[in-house]
Amino acid sequence: MRVPLSRQARTRRRATPWYEADGGARLAADQARVAASDYRSLAFRIDQKERRCVLEGDLVFGSQSGIRTPVAVRILFPHEYPRLEPVAYDAGTRFVHDADGHFVSDEHNDGRCCLWLNWESGWSPEDPDALLRFLDQVAVFFHRQLVFEAGGRTRWPGPERGHGADGYYEFLREALSVDDASLRSLLPALEQFGSFRRYGMCPCGSRRPYRECHFERIAEIVHRVGRWELERRIARWRRAGYPGLSSGTHPVDQECGVGAEQPRDS
């Protein structure tokens, strides 16, 4: 018997939140690790009404002159945590929230940080230290924000991706080692990986058989990103008339990304 949509919605709302699953084991483990780390100034808070868990407080950055700069941060855990990674926010509106500073530029303007492209995330749900590794990258991000601000916001002090669709184009171009024209020729192979002809010539224009040219690299990208995600994003680009890598922020993709590195001493 088909379950009514209203009942399905109520069932989803009654689902056990991640922080209560298995007797709260994951929450307790994360709390213990954070309390024993350099991020002990951050505290977990559970909003029972919204059924959400957040980690919030100040990250304090010191300088050689002894000046200490607190930055208020909020880490929001999605309902699907730890399968999905947390989201970081500039909780105190300390910085300018625009794409140049690698914040999500949309109608909400809520200070959501663009830490990296989704496709390049190093999040691993099985890693017991995944949250600490994530916080390391958040600390690097906000340290760079301070440097970026001190330098007049002229140049981001670290590796970065282009804004919106440009960043994903850059990722594909680098992963396939091709230029823009060849990447556009390879988009059908990325979109139709399961059905794309494997025994013809490679569409990149190399005049080599596809299986001996870009097939393996495309297979690696599909395995990493997911076939559905590739199809969805490329379809969005086509609908928006996105011709290739260009300058500026494109409304079809709000994400931007910065490079993930090991944290440095302030």
HUFEN-V487578 format. One record per backbone hydrogen bond with DSSP energy under -1.0 kcal/mol. CO is the residue of the C=O (numbers start at 1). NH is the residue of the N-H. E is the energy in kcal/mol with one decimal. If there is no record, write none. Layout:
BEGIN
<<CO | NH | E> <CO | NH | E>>
END
This chain:
BEGIN
<<4 | 8 | -2.2> <5 | 9 | -2.5> <6 | 10 | -2.0> <7 | 11 | -2.3> <8 | 12 | -2.3> <9 | 13 | -2.2> <10 | 14 | -1.6> <12 | 15 | -1.1> <17 | 20 | -2.1> <20 | 23 | -1.0> <21 | 24 | -1.4> <24 | 28 | -2.5> <25 | 29 | -2.4> <26 | 30 | -2.6> <27 | 31 | -2.7> <28 | 32 | -2.2> <29 | 33 | -2.1> <30 | 34 | -2.6> <31 | 35 | -2.4> <32 | 36 | -1.3> <34 | 37 | -1.5> <39 | 42 | -2.0> <43 | 56 | -2.6> <45 | 54 | -2.9> <47 | 51 | -1.4> <47 | 52 | -1.8> <52 | 47 | -3.2> <53 | 77 | -2.1> <54 | 45 | -2.9> <55 | 75 | -3.3> <56 | 43 | -3.0> <57 | 73 | -3.1> <59 | 71 | -2.4> <61 | 69 | -3.4> <63 | 66 | -1.7> <67 | 63 | -1.3> <69 | 61 | -2.6> <71 | 59 | -2.7> <72 | 92 | -1.1> <73 | 57 | -1.8> <74 | 89 | -2.0> <75 | 55 | -2.3> <76 | 87 | -2.2> <78 | 81 | -1.9> <80 | 83 | -1.7> <87 | 76 | -2.9> <88 | 113 | -2.8> <89 | 74 | -1.7> <89 | 91 | -1.3> <90 | 93 | -1.2> <96 | 98 | -1.4> <98 | 103 | -1.9> <99 | 102 | -1.7> <102 | 114 | -3.0> <111 | 90 | -2.1> <112 | 104 | -2.5> <113 | 115 | -1.1> <117 | 120 | -1.5> <118 | 121 | -1.2> <124 | 127 | -1.6> <127 | 130 | -1.9> <129 | 133 | -2.3> <130 | 134 | -2.2> <131 | 135 | -2.6> <132 | 136 | -2.1> <133 | 137 | -1.6> <134 | 138 | -2.0> <135 | 139 | -2.6> <136 | 140 | -2.1> <137 | 141 | -2.5> <138 | 142 | -2.4> <139 | 143 | -2.2> <140 | 144 | -2.3> <141 | 145 | -1.6> <142 | 146 | -1.9> <143 | 147 | -1.9> <144 | 148 | -3.1> <145 | 149 | -2.6> <146 | 150 | -2.4> <147 | 151 | -1.8> <148 | 153 | -2.9> <149 | 152 | -1.6> <156 | 158 | -1.9> <159 | 259 | -2.5> <163 | 166 | -1.5> <164 | 167 | -1.0> <165 | 169 | -2.2> <166 | 170 | -2.5> <167 | 171 | -2.1> <168 | 172 | -2.3> <169 | 173 | -2.8> <170 | 174 | -2.6> <171 | 175 | -2.7> <172 | 176 | -2.1> <173 | 178 | -1.8> <179 | 183 | -2.3> <180 | 184 | -2.3> <181 | 185 | -1.5> <182 | 186 | -1.4> <186 | 190 | -1.7> <187 | 191 | -2.7> <188 | 192 | -2.6> <192 | 196 | -2.5> <200 | 210 | -2.7> <202 | 205 | -1.5> <208 | 202 | -3.1> <209 | 212 | -1.0> <210 | 213 | -1.1> <210 | 215 | -1.9> <214 | 218 | -2.5> <215 | 219 | -2.4> <216 | 220 | -2.1> <217 | 221 | -2.1> <218 | 222 | -2.7> <219 | 223 | -2.2> <220 | 224 | -2.1> <221 | 225 | -3.2> <222 | 226 | -2.0> <226 | 230 | -2.1> <227 | 231 | -2.6> <228 | 232 | -2.6> <229 | 233 | -2.5> <230 | 234 | -2.6> <231 | 235 | -2.1> <232 | 236 | -1.8> <233 | 237 | -2.1> <234 | 238 | -2.3> <235 | 239 | -2.4> <236 | 240 | -1.9> <237 | 242 | -2.7> <238 | 241 | -1.1> <250 | 253 | -1.4> <255 | 164 | -1.1> <257 | 161 | -3.6>>
END
